[in-house]
């Protein structure tokens, strides 16, 4: 399984960006976006179930970020609006293989819940 994240860049405060993550190799299950700033832990900012019917957002991005997926295209998205310097980080997409006990309605927010990771795309927001 390979994940390819794209869409990062340098923007100004208040701007928007849309990240994409294309998966190849096999059918995916739940997916998530994580971010990691220098000196900080990698943390989940948004997660989505396979069906796309359940979503999670970190408090810091609620109301500004929207996670979505297109299973026909094996692609995950993160629409990021009203960006601020605090959003500056390397953004990673992740997915996991489905376990027998998993539901298509489950999402996951812990790093160790995911099996496969993209290479990261840098988002830098200037003030």
N, C-alpha and C positions, 0 to 999 in steps of 0.2 A: 504494500500500500504506500502510495506517495501522495503527499499533500503539497500543493504549491500555492502559497499566499502571495497576493499582490495588491496594489492600490495605495500603499503608503506614500508619504511624501512630506514636504515642508509646506506648512500652511500658516496662516495668521489666526489669531484669536477670533472666534466667531465663525470661522469657515467650516466647511463640511468636507468629509471624505467618505468614500465607500470602499471597504476592503472586500476582496473576493478570495475564496480558497477552493481550488479545484482538486478533487480527489480522483486518483486513478488506481487501478489494481483490484478493487473489489467493492462490493456494496458496503456502504457505511451504516453506522447506527447513530447514536446520539453524537452531537458535535458541540464544540465550544470555542470561544475566543478567549485567549489569555493575553495579558500584557506584563512586560517586565521592564522597569526603569533601572538605570544603573544603581547598584547597591540595594535593590529591593527584591523581594521574593516575586516569583511569577504567580500571578493571581488571576482568577477567572473574572472577566468583565461581563460575559454573556454566554448562555448555553441554551441549547434547543433540543427537543426530543426528535426522534426519527420522523414522527408524523408532523412535526412542526406545530403541534397544538399546545405544547407547554414550553414556556420560555422563562429564563432566569436572567436578571440583571443585577449587577452590583449597585449598591446605593449611589455610588459616585457617578454612575452613568445613566441612571433611570431618567426617562423623559428626554434623553438626548440621543441615545444609541438604540438601534433596532437591529436585532438579529433575524435572519431569515435563511431559508434554504430552498433549493430547487433540486429535488431528488432525481428528476429526469436528466438533469445536467450534472449531477454529482457535485454541486457547487454550494458553498456556504457563503453568506454575505454578512457584512456588518456596516450598516449605515451609521455614520457618526456625524452628528450635528452640533453646532455651538461648541466647537472645540476650544479648549483652554490649555495653557501651558502644562497644567497638571495631567493632561492626557498624553504627554510626550512619553513614548516608550516603544519598545519593540513588541509588535503584536504577533501572536502565534495562534494558528488554528490547530485543532486537535479532534480526533475521532477515536472511537473504540470499536472493537469487534463485539458483536452481540453475544451475551452469555445466555444460557437457557432460562435463567431467572429474570432476564431483562424484559421490560415492557417497551412497546413502541412509543409509549407516552412518557418515558423516563428521560430526565436530563441529569447531568452530573456537573458538579462545580469543583471537585477536587482533582489536583494534578494527577494523582495516582489512579484515577478512574479511567484515564485515557491511555490508549496503546500506541497511537501514531500521532506524530507532530509534523507540522510544516516548518519551514526554515525561518520564518519570521519576516515581517515587513516593518520597517521603521516609520513611525509617525512622529513628526516634530512640529510642535505648535509654538510659534513665536508670539511674544507679547506686544 
